Amino acid sequence: MVSQGLVGERIKMIRRQRGFSQAQLAHPELSDSYVSLIESGKRTPTPAVLELLAQKLDCSLTYLMNGVTAEQMEELELGLGFARMALDNGDIAEARRRYAELLEDSNLAGLASMREDAQYGYALAAEACGDLLEAIAVLKVLYEQSTEGRTAARRVAIAIALCRCYREYGDLQTAVKVGEEALGIASSSPAWDDDLVELGSTLLSVYIVRADFLCARQFSKELLAAADALGTPRSIVAASWNAAVAAHEVGFDEEATSLLERALALHSENGEPRNLARLRSAHAKLLLRVAPGEVDTARNLAVRALRELKESSAGTSAIARCHLTIARAELLLDHPAEALEHALMAREIAIAGTNRTVIADAHLVLGQAYWLLRRDEEALAALGEATRSLELLPSTQATAEIWQTAAEVLGRLGGHEASTAAYHQALACVGL
């Protein structure tokens, strides 16, 4: 929204610089009293009047409205474009730097829409860099701000990003609150469109992470029905993706594979690189779980996904997870040295961020690789780091699985007391 007081001040300043009186500026189209009221902030000029005054004062309409010259506006737009390009191309640190510089530019202060673009982009870059707390702080402010002048698509995009960041950080209660509130499912069934199906899929992923499989299964059916009714590739991919995960978690592996392959096939035709790479990584992870005979296929798929993730805006957590998928495939192929290499890369990436689940998982896979290489002391140290990280995490299905694997490896290493404690933690995570 343009502040009428600031507009009036700018008109008054330029009028004086040009050596005009109020009567001279007003004549013949306006009255000098009307110009006086505008300059004092007591009247809001119409767009037509603003355009007329800009012509009379020989300045840009943009400057009168926002205090920014046309040249400054062009520079800001160029800066936003370069920041977006850096993020899309996977140069996430550069993107974050560029967005931060834009937000420090005083010329952006009066440009609400452009400033929001920069804030949103900065939050996505911070998330991609693994700084979830910073991303959450910025997105929370955007989410709670007035939605006046904001498009419906941007409102949903902010909710998706905030829900996703809370999920990745492990604050599942808040993630669910944001997702359900933005969908409005507490009061009525959403009027589904592509954006809302994607938001619903993000919310579904939170139900899965917190092991609420009954709710996840029911909600996934609603999402799939909505996507089929819309018939758009974007909605079908979004719904099928996490519906596949929900199906796998309750033992419907054939259905899970079919849904994920459908999503991958559709997205391969017209999807954007970031999500296509993440889908390949998810497919590789599922193959490792449900098709032990296709370990080579899973590894090759994950290797391709890793290359694509590095060239997209997917971010550090997705890259670290893909390294861990490759490491697990190498473990199954009895290649512990190769597994160790990928696990070390995953740990290095993970500890630079704030995704505590990935940090714990990286230490776990390291422990498995060290154990197979008969480096028992290093295996115990890595597993100790894994359990210390796990103790800071909420009770979810993912943490239960990590606790269980840690218990198994600790038992093989002779740490029976620690192994028993880890088994108890795994059971506690699933409410047993």
Secondary structure, DSSP 8 states (H G I E B T S, - for coil): ---HHHHHHHHHHHHHHHT--HHHHHTTTS-HHHHHHHHTTSS---HHHHHHHHHHHTS-HHHHHHS--HHHHHHHHHHHHHHHHHHHTT-HHHHHHHHHHHHH-GGGTT-HHHHHHHHHHHHHHHHHTT-HHHHHHHHHHHHHS--TT--HHHHHHHHHHHHHHHHHHT-HHHHHHHHHHHHTTTTS-----HHHHHHHHHHHHHHHHTT-HHHHHHHHHHHHHHHHHH--HHHHHHHHHHHHHHHHHTT-HHHHHHHHHHHHHHHHHH--HHHHHHHHHHHHHHHHHH-GGGHHHHHHHHHHHHHHHHTTT--HHHHHHHHHHHHHHHHHTT-HHHHHHHHHHHHHHHHTSS-HHHHHHHHHHHHHHHHHTT-HHHHHHHHHHHHHHHTTS---HHHHHHHHHHHHHHHHTT-HHHHHHHHHHHHHHTT-
